Amino acid sequence: MRSIRTRWDSNEVESRRMWQTKANNLDKELGSLSKANESSPFIFAVIDGDGAIFEEALLRRGAEGGAEAGYLLSTEIKNQVANANPNVATEDWNIIVQVVLNIDGLAKRLHASDIIPNTTNERTLAEFGRGLGRAQPLFSFIDLGSGKESADHKIRETLRVMVRVNQCRHIFFGPCHDNGYLPVLEPYNLDHTVADKISFKSIFMPEKLPEKVHRPAFGGMPLLPAVPTAAPARPLVTVIGVFPRTVTAKGSQLPSQPLNDSQTSPPWSAVTNPPSTLNAIDISPAKKVPARKYYLLNKDSQRTDEPLPRINLAAERSFTEKMNKQKNICN
């Protein structure tokens, strides 16, 4: 009986030691996980670059403007996060930014709006992106090519992953011009542990780019006014629209005030015919609406000629007959 009790006591001691060892190991693992979760905190920003367009002055400067844009964006994010976390040292938090866009498509739109050149020798937007990435190692200027679904899928999936990463302390989500992202944000709006991570901040152009801008082939051709369209629904982050001013033949801006009487000459009918309240016949020549001018560009934004008109078969036949008769029609 005594031997059984002794063996029981020995087993109990070993069991306590085993469980104590396991508890200590679990405490160490928990401490390591806590330290890992607290280590390397970062801020993540994903931006739809086709909608959130950087300031015109930065885009025009190419790589140099991209470097400055990266610095300004980084500074804005740091200030925003510091204000949101006043009791936390956020200076050492890494900032990761992804600007997702279609470089060719946006470059053509900016070129059509007279903001930047886009030729084989001048790829200003691509240089801007390279300058942004070189100046800020954790900033990426990601070209997904054409196709809106590609950008949407990447932005949505990136957001889905980042909201569950413990080291990600704050997310700047910039879908900008597409209200289709609202259903994506709805589940996070109801989840209070996630909703506080998402915020919207804009340091980009304040209005939307026009879909198409008609530029003159020569400096002397006036631009026709654009047809007004219904105002779109206000997006989360708005972008700029650039509308060129109308210019005269010398390139100067048209005056906004009407000219005085000494500078204008009335039509002949207005001089000869006395004013009347009756239905008068106006014999002044009718003003013809000038035809819309245009010029053609290839994919590299270089001027090209229009296709030649089809040959008049009768004229060609007549010319051939004259050549056969006279041999040399020019002399």
C-alpha positions in Angstrom: 0.0 0.0 0.0 2.8 2.3 0.9 4.6 1.5 -2.4 1.4 2.3 -4.4 1.1 5.7 -2.6 4.8 6.5 -3.3 4.4 5.6 -7.0 1.2 7.8 -7.1 3.0 10.8 -5.5 5.9 10.4 -8.0 3.5 10.3 -11.0 1.7 13.4 -9.7 5.0 15.3 -9.4 6.0 14.3 -12.9 2.6 15.3 -14.2 2.9 18.7 -12.5 6.4 19.2 -14.0 5.2 18.2 -17.5 2.2 20.6 -17.4 4.3 23.4 -15.9 6.9 22.9 -18.7 4.1 23.1 -21.3 2.6 26.2 -19.8 6.0 27.9 -19.8 6.6 27.0 -23.4 3.1 28.3 -24.4 3.8 31.5 -22.5 7.0 31.9 -24.5 5.3 31.2 -27.8 2.5 33.7 -26.9 5.1 36.3 -26.0 6.9 35.7 -29.3 3.7 36.0 -31.2 2.8 39.2 -29.4 6.2 40.7 -30.2 5.9 39.6 -33.8 2.5 41.3 -34.1 3.9 44.4 -32.6 7.1 44.4 -34.7 7.4 46.0 -38.2 4.1 47.9 -38.2 3.2 49.5 -41.5 0.7 51.6 -43.3 -0.8 50.5 -46.6 -2.3 52.7 -49.3 -3.8 51.4 -52.5 -4.8 54.0 -55.1 -6.7 53.8 -58.4 -4.3 55.8 -60.5 -6.7 56.2 -63.4 -9.0 58.2 -61.1 -6.7 59.8 -58.6 -4.4 61.9 -60.8 -1.5 63.7 -59.3 -1.2 67.5 -59.6 -0.5 68.8 -63.1 2.6 70.7 -62.0 4.1 67.4 -60.7 3.2 65.4 -63.8 4.8 67.9 -66.2 8.2 67.5 -64.5 8.5 63.8 -65.2 10.9 61.8 -62.9 11.7 64.9 -60.8 8.0 65.5 -60.3 7.4 61.8 -59.4 10.1 62.0 -56.7 8.4 65.1 -55.2 5.0 63.5 -55.4 6.3 60.5 -53.5 7.7 62.8 -50.8 4.5 64.8 -50.5 2.3 61.7 -50.4 4.5 60.1 -47.7 4.4 63.3 -45.6 0.6 63.5 -45.9 0.2 59.9 -44.8 2.6 60.3 -41.9 0.8 63.4 -40.7 -2.6 61.8 -41.0 -1.5 58.7 -39.0 0.2 60.7 -36.3 -2.9 62.8 -35.8 -5.0 59.6 -35.6 -2.6 58.0 -33.0 -1.4 60.8 -30.8 -0.2 58.4 -28.0 1.8 56.1 -30.3 5.2 56.6 -31.8 4.4 56.3 -35.5 7.6 57.7 -36.9 9.1 54.3 -37.5 6.1 52.8 -39.2 6.7 51.8 -42.8 4.5 53.2 -45.6 3.6 51.0 -48.5 1.8 52.5 -51.4 0.5 50.9 -54.6 -0.7 53.1 -57.5 -2.6 50.8 -59.9 -3.3 52.2 -63.3 -3.2 51.8 -67.1 -0.2 53.9 -68.1 -0.8 54.0 -71.8 -4.5 54.9 -71.4 -3.9 57.6 -68.8 -0.9 59.0 -70.8 -3.2 59.5 -73.8 -5.8 61.2 -71.8 -3.3 63.5 -70.2 -1.8 64.2 -73.6 -5.3 64.9 -75.1 -5.8 67.4 -72.2 -2.6 69.2 -73.0 -1.1 68.3 -69.6 1.9 66.2 -70.7 3.5 65.0 -73.9 3.2 61.4 -74.9 5.5 60.5 -77.8 8.1 57.8 -78.6 10.8 60.2 -77.3 8.9 61.7 -74.4 7.2 59.2 -72.0 6.5 61.7 -69.3 4.0 59.6 -67.3 6.3 56.6 -67.3 9.2 58.7 -66.2 7.0 60.1 -63.4 6.3 56.6 -62.2 9.9 55.6 -62.2 10.8 58.7 -60.3 8.1 57.9 -57.7 9.4 54.4 -57.2 13.1 55.4 -57.0 12.5 58.1 -54.4 10.3 55.9 -52.2 11.4 52.3 -52.2 8.1 51.0 -50.8 6.0 52.9 -53.4 5.0 51.0 -56.6 3.6 52.4 -59.8 1.8 49.3 -61.2 0.8 49.2 -64.8 -2.0 46.6 -65.4 -2.7 47.7 -69.0 -6.1 48.1 -70.5 -9.2 46.5 -68.9 -11.0 47.9 -65.9 -11.6 44.5 -64.4 -7.9 43.9 -63.9 -7.5 47.0 -61.7 -10.7 46.3 -59.9 -9.7 42.8 -59.1 -6.3 43.7 -57.8 -7.5 46.6 -55.6 -10.3 44.5 -54.1 -8.1 41.5 -53.4 -5.3 43.6 -51.9 -7.8 45.3 -49.6 -9.2 42.0 -48.5 -5.8 40.7 -47.5 -4.5 43.8 -45.8 -7.5 44.3 -43.5 -6.6 41.0 -41.8 -2.9 41.6 -41.4 -2.1 42.5 -37.8 1.0 44.5 -38.6 -1.1 46.7 -40.9 -2.1 49.6 -38.6 -3.9 51.8 -41.1 -5.2 51.5 -44.7 -5.7 54.4 -47.1 -8.2 53.2 -49.7 -8.4 55.3 -52.8 -10.8 53.8 -55.4 -11.7 57.4 -56.3 -14.0 57.6 -59.3 -15.8 54.2 -59.1 -18.9 53.8 -56.9 -18.7 50.1 -57.6 -16.4 49.8 -54.7 -19.0 50.7 -52.2 -20.4 47.1 -51.8 -16.8 46.0 -51.1 -16.6 48.5 -48.2 -20.0 47.7 -46.7 -18.9 44.5 -44.8 -16.0 46.4 -43.3 -18.2 49.3 -42.3 -20.2 46.9 -40.0 -17.0 45.4 -38.6 -15.8 47.9 -36.1 -12.4 46.2 -35.7 -11.8 46.9 -39.3 -13.7 50.0 -40.1 -11.4 52.2 -38.0 -8.5 51.1 -40.2 -10.0 52.5 -43.4 -9.9 56.2 -44.3 -10.1 58.4 -47.3 -7.6 61.2 -48.1 -7.0 63.1 -51.3 -3.9 65.1 -52.3 -4.7 64.8 -56.0 -6.4 66.9 -58.6 -9.8 68.1 -57.5 -11.8 67.5 -60.7 -12.3 64.8 -63.3 -10.5 64.6 -66.6 -12.8 65.1 -69.6 -13.5 62.0 -71.7 -12.3 63.7 -74.8 -10.8 67.1 -75.5 -10.7 68.5 -79.1 -7.5 70.3 -79.7 -6.8 72.5 -82.7 -4.6 71.4 -85.5 -3.1 74.9 -85.6 -2.8 77.7 -83.1 -5.2 79.9 -85.0 -8.2 77.6 -85.0 -10.8 78.3 -82.3 -12.0 75.5 -80.1 -15.7 74.6 -80.2 -17.4 74.5 -76.8 -18.0 71.1 -75.3 -21.6 69.8 -75.1 -22.7 69.8 -71.4 -23.5 66.5 -69.9 -25.3 65.5 -66.8 -23.2 65.8 -63.6 -22.0 62.4 -62.4 -22.5 61.1 -58.9 -20.0 62.5 -56.5 -17.1 60.0 -56.1 -15.2 59.3 -52.9 -12.2 61.2 -54.3 -12.7 63.5 -57.2 -10.2 64.2 -60.0 -9.5 67.1 -62.3 -11.0 68.1 -65.6 -8.9 70.3 -67.9 -10.7 72.4 -70.5 -8.5 74.6 -72.7 -9.3 78.3 -73.3 -10.5 79.5 -76.7 -7.7 81.3 -78.6 -7.7 83.8 -81.4 -5.6 83.7 -84.6 -2.7 85.2 -82.7 -3.0 82.8 -79.8 -4.3 85.4 -77.3 -7.3 84.8 -75.1 -10.7 86.0 -76.4 -12.0 89.1 -74.5 -14.8 88.4 -72.1 -16.4 91.8 -72.6 -18.1 92.9 -75.8 -16.4 95.5 -78.0 -17.7 99.1 -78.0 -19.5 100.7 -81.0 -16.3 102.3 -82.4 -14.7 98.9 -82.8 -17.5 97.2 -84.6 -19.4 97.9 -87.9 -23.0 97.0 -88.2 -24.2 95.0 -91.3 -25.5 96.9 -94.3 -29.1 96.1 -93.6 -28.9 97.5 -90.1 -27.6 100.8 -91.6 -30.1 101.3 -94.4 -33.3 99.9 -92.9 -35.0 101.9 -90.1 -35.9 100.1 -87.0 -39.4 98.5 -87.0 -41.5 96.4 -84.8 -42.9 94.6 -87.8 -41.5 91.4 -89.3 -38.5 92.7 -91.2 -36.5 90.8 -93.8 -32.8 90.6 -93.0 -30.7 90.7 -96.2 -27.4 90.5 -94.4 -25.3 87.5 -95.5 -25.9 84.5 -93.3 -22.9 83.4 -91.3 -21.8 79.9 -92.0 -20.9 77.7 -89.1 -17.2 76.7 -89.6 -16.6 73.1 -90.1 -15.0 71.3 -87.2 -11.2 71.0 -87.7 -9.2 68.0 -86.7 -6.0 66.1 -87.3 -5.1 62.5 -87.0 -2.6 60.8 -84.6 -1.1 57.4 -84.6 -0.6 55.3 -81.4 2.7 57.3 -80.7 0.8 60.6 -80.9 2.5 61.5 -84.2 0.7 63.4 -87.0 -0.5 61.3 -89.9 -2.2 62.1 -93.2 -5.7 61.1 -94.0 -6.3 58.2 -96.5 -6.3 59.5 -100.1 -9.8 59.7 -101.8 -10.7 57.0 -104.3 -9.7 57.6 -107.9 -12.2 58.9 -110.3 -12.3 56.2 -113.0 -13.5 58.6 -115.7 -10.7 61.1 -115.0 -8.2 58.3 -114.9 -9.4 56.9 -118.3 -9.3 60.4 -119.9 -5.8 61.0 -118.6 -4.6 57.7 -119.9 -6.1 58.4 -123.4 -4.3 61.8 -123.5 -1.0 60.2 -122.5 -1.3 57.6 -125.2 -2.1 60.2 -127.9 0.4 62.9 -126.9 3.0 60.7 -125.3 4.2 63.5 -123.0 1.3 65.6 -121.7 3.5 68.0 -119.6 5.6 69.4 -122.5 
